[in-house]
């Protein structure tokens, strides 16, 4: 009975391209599809949300998988190679959390079994806070080198789209919107309300990767019943973040 050699490393970061000369390597789309479907089967069997395929993460994973195959080694970062955060960001991914599994084995099924039998790899596969996945499998000499990149995706919204979502959240709290968007944008960017305009009773600046809800401290202020209207603004550069991690930069003026 043949014993397969499986080598794996897991990497996780919360909260985050090297050109591989791959003449002797190729990517294996069937193995990539198998691993993606296997990940979602494991999650479905536990009542966890399904992962969606992310082309940007797959592109970042492909560069790294080809490099691992070229060097016949697995790691999360080779000397001189950008780290995973930089690879994902440069490939066009927007995220508030990242995780990565890498492995080497003769087959995709052996890779999946190995990942599920390893606590850190299993944790990445079953993390309910991660919602996106891109996979690449490079083949060389009968071995498969897999890079599996996960993220919690953040929508790439422009300034107007960010403000529209924030307006909806404020209205849901019973606040009336006032036409002071430019003042809110100035406050967001560290400036002041324009001379002659009504001064807010309170302004609240915050960064977030989640525009599905308002921050708890802001909700507590609104619940005090001192404020009846509001204006929302987003800063230029919203959607950017530290080290590739995506955050929106916002301000709410309360009147």
C-alpha positions as CSV (number, residue, x, y, z in Angstrom):
1,X,0.0,0.0,0.0
2,X,1.4,3.3,-1.0
3,X,1.7,6.0,1.6
4,X,1.3,9.5,0.1
5,X,3.5,12.3,1.3
6,X,1.4,15.4,2.1
7,X,3.0,18.6,3.2
8,X,0.9,21.5,4.5
9,X,1.1,24.9,6.1
10,X,-1.8,27.1,7.3
11,X,-1.8,30.9,7.7
12,X,-4.4,33.3,9.1
13,X,-4.5,37.0,9.4
14,X,-7.4,39.4,10.7
15,X,-8.6,42.5,11.8
16,X,-4.8,42.2,6.0
17,X,3.3,39.4,-7.4
18,X,6.1,37.4,-7.9
19,X,6.2,36.2,-11.6
20,X,6.8,32.4,-11.5
21,X,8.7,30.9,-14.5
22,X,6.5,27.9,-14.9
23,X,7.4,26.2,-18.2
24,X,7.4,22.8,-16.6
25,X,4.2,23.4,-14.6
26,X,0.5,23.7,-15.3
27,X,-2.5,24.5,-13.3
28,X,-5.2,21.8,-12.7
29,X,-8.7,23.2,-13.0
30,X,-10.3,19.9,-12.1
31,X,-8.4,19.8,-8.8
32,X,-9.3,23.4,-8.1
33,X,-13.0,22.7,-8.7
34,X,-12.8,19.6,-6.5
35,X,-11.3,21.5,-3.6
36,X,-13.8,24.3,-3.9
37,X,-16.7,21.9,-3.9
38,X,-15.2,19.9,-1.1
39,X,-14.9,23.0,1.1
40,X,-18.5,23.9,0.6
41,X,-19.7,20.3,1.2
42,X,-17.9,20.4,4.6
43,X,-19.4,23.7,5.5
44,X,-22.9,22.7,4.3
45,X,-22.8,19.5,6.5
46,X,-22.3,21.8,9.5
47,X,-24.8,24.4,8.6
48,X,-22.2,27.0,7.7
49,X,-22.6,29.6,5.0
50,X,-21.2,28.7,1.6
51,X,-18.0,30.3,0.2
52,X,-18.3,32.2,-3.0
53,X,-15.6,31.9,-5.7
54,X,-13.4,35.0,-5.9
55,X,-11.4,35.5,-9.1
56,X,-9.0,38.0,-7.5
57,X,-8.1,35.5,-4.8
58,X,-7.7,32.8,-7.3
59,X,-5.3,35.0,-9.3
60,X,-3.3,35.6,-6.2
61,X,-3.3,31.9,-5.3
62,X,-2.2,31.0,-8.9
63,X,0.9,33.1,-8.7
64,X,1.9,31.5,-5.5
65,X,1.0,27.9,-6.5
66,X,3.1,28.2,-9.6
67,X,6.0,29.5,-7.6
68,X,5.7,26.7,-5.1
69,X,5.7,24.2,-8.0
70,X,8.7,25.9,-9.6
71,X,10.7,25.6,-6.3
72,X,9.2,22.3,-5.3
73,X,8.5,23.6,-1.8
74,X,5.6,25.0,0.1
75,X,5.5,28.1,2.2
76,X,3.3,31.2,2.6
77,X,6.1,33.5,1.4
78,X,9.3,32.9,-0.4
79,X,12.2,35.3,0.0
80,X,11.6,38.3,-2.2
81,X,8.0,37.4,-2.8
82,X,5.2,39.7,-1.6
83,X,3.2,38.4,1.4
84,X,-0.3,37.1,1.0
85,X,-1.9,40.4,1.9
86,X,0.0,42.2,-0.8
87,X,-0.6,39.4,-3.4
88,X,-4.4,39.5,-2.8
89,X,-4.6,43.3,-2.8
90,X,-2.6,43.6,-6.0
91,X,-4.8,41.0,-7.6
92,X,-7.8,43.3,-6.9
93,X,-9.3,41.7,-3.8
94,X,-11.0,43.8,-1.2
95,X,-11.1,42.3,2.3
96,X,-11.3,42.7,6.0
97,X,-9.8,39.3,6.9
98,X,-7.6,36.8,5.1
99,X,-6.6,33.2,5.6
100,X,-4.5,30.7,3.5
101,X,-4.0,27.0,3.3
102,X,-1.1,25.6,1.2
103,X,-0.2,22.0,0.6
104,X,1.7,19.5,-1.6
105,X,0.4,16.0,-2.4
106,X,-0.2,13.7,-5.4
107,X,-3.9,14.3,-5.6
108,X,-6.5,16.9,-4.6
109,X,-8.4,14.4,-2.5
110,X,-5.3,13.7,-0.4
111,X,-4.8,17.5,0.0
112,X,-8.4,17.9,1.2
113,X,-8.2,15.0,3.6
114,X,-4.9,16.4,5.0
115,X,-6.4,19.8,5.5
116,X,-9.5,18.5,7.3
117,X,-7.3,16.4,9.6
118,X,-5.1,19.4,10.5
119,X,-6.6,21.8,13.1
120,X,-5.4,25.1,11.7
121,X,-6.3,24.1,8.1
122,X,-9.7,22.9,9.2
123,X,-10.3,26.1,11.2
124,X,-9.7,28.1,8.0
125,X,-12.1,25.9,5.9
126,X,-14.8,26.1,8.5
127,X,-14.4,29.7,9.7
128,X,-18.0,31.2,9.6
129,X,-16.6,34.7,9.3
130,X,-14.9,34.0,5.9
131,X,-17.1,34.2,2.9
132,X,-14.9,34.1,-0.2
133,X,-12.4,31.6,-1.7
134,X,-10.0,31.4,-4.6
135,X,-7.9,28.2,-5.2
136,X,-5.1,27.3,-7.6
137,X,-3.4,23.9,-8.0
138,X,-0.1,23.7,-9.9
139,X,1.2,20.4,-11.1
140,X,4.8,19.3,-11.4
141,X,6.4,15.9,-11.5
142,X,3.2,14.1,-10.4
143,X,2.8,16.4,-7.4
144,X,0.1,19.0,-6.8
145,X,1.0,22.3,-5.1
146,X,-2.2,23.9,-3.8
147,X,-2.8,27.5,-2.6
148,X,-6.2,28.1,-1.1
149,X,-6.9,31.8,-0.3
150,X,-9.9,32.8,1.9
151,X,-11.3,36.2,2.7
152,X,-14.0,38.1,4.3
153,X,-14.9,40.3,1.3
154,X,-15.6,44.0,1.4
155,X,-17.6,45.6,-1.4
156,X,-15.7,48.1,-3.5
157,X,-18.0,51.1,-3.1
158,X,-17.4,54.6,-4.3
159,X,-18.1,57.6,-2.1
160,X,-21.7,58.1,-3.2
161,X,-22.5,54.4,-2.7
162,X,-21.0,54.4,0.8
163,X,-23.0,57.5,1.7
164,X,-26.2,56.0,0.3
165,X,-25.8,52.9,2.5
166,X,-25.0,55.0,5.6
167,X,-28.1,57.2,4.9
168,X,-30.3,54.1,4.9
169,X,-28.9,53.0,8.2
170,X,-29.5,56.4,9.8
171,X,-33.1,56.5,8.5
172,X,-33.7,53.1,9.9
173,X,-32.9,54.6,13.3
174,X,-35.7,57.2,12.8
175,X,-33.4,60.1,11.9
176,X,-34.3,62.6,9.3
177,X,-31.6,63.3,6.7
178,X,-30.5,66.9,6.1
179,X,-28.6,68.3,3.2
180,X,-25.2,68.6,4.9
181,X,-23.3,66.0,3.0
182,X,-20.4,68.3,2.1
183,X,-20.1,69.3,5.8
184,X,-20.0,65.6,6.8
185,X,-17.3,64.9,4.1
186,X,-15.2,67.8,5.6
187,X,-15.5,66.4,9.1
188,X,-14.7,62.9,7.8
189,X,-11.5,64.3,6.3
190,X,-10.5,66.1,9.5
191,X,-11.9,69.5,8.5
192,X,-14.6,71.7,9.8
193,X,-18.2,72.5,9.0
194,X,-18.4,75.4,6.5
195,X,-18.8,78.9,7.9
196,X,-22.4,79.9,8.2
197,X,-23.8,76.4,8.2
198,X,-25.6,75.1,11.3
199,X,-23.3,73.4,13.7
200,X,-24.0,69.7,14.6
201,X,-24.7,68.9,18.2
202,X,-22.3,65.9,17.7
203,X,-20.1,64.5,15.0
204,X,-18.9,60.9,14.9
205,X,-16.0,59.7,12.7
206,X,-15.3,56.0,12.3
207,X,-13.7,53.4,10.0
208,X,-15.5,50.2,9.2
209,X,-15.4,47.3,6.8
210,X,-19.1,46.6,7.4
211,X,-21.8,48.9,6.1
212,X,-24.6,46.6,7.2
213,X,-24.9,48.2,10.7
214,X,-23.9,51.3,12.6
215,X,-21.2,51.1,15.3
216,X,-22.5,50.5,18.8
217,X,-21.2,53.8,20.3
218,X,-23.1,55.7,17.6
219,X,-26.2,53.7,18.2
220,X,-26.1,54.5,21.9
221,X,-25.8,58.3,21.0
222,X,-28.8,58.0,18.7
223,X,-30.8,56.1,21.4
224,X,-30.4,59.1,23.8
225,X,-33.2,60.8,21.9
226,X,-31.2,64.1,21.9
227,X,-30.8,64.0,18.1
228,X,-33.5,64.1,15.4
229,X,-31.7,64.6,12.1
230,X,-28.4,63.6,10.6
231,X,-26.0,63.9,7.7
232,X,-23.6,61.3,6.4
233,X,-20.3,61.7,4.6
234,X,-17.5,59.5,3.3
235,X,-13.8,60.6,2.9
236,X,-11.9,60.6,-0.3
237,X,-9.9,57.3,-0.2
238,X,-12.7,55.3,1.3
239,X,-12.3,51.7,0.4
240,X,-8.6,51.9,1.1
241,X,-6.9,50.4,4.1
242,X,-3.8,49.4,5.9
243,X,-1.6,46.8,4.2
244,X,-4.4,45.9,1.7
245,X,-7.1,45.5,4.2
246,X,-10.3,47.4,3.1
247,X,-12.0,50.0,5.3
248,X,-14.5,52.8,4.7
249,X,-13.8,56.2,6.3
250,X,-17.0,57.8,7.4
251,X,-18.6,60.6,9.4
252,X,-22.1,61.2,10.8
253,X,-23.3,64.6,11.9
254,X,-26.1,64.6,14.4
255,X,-28.5,67.6,14.9
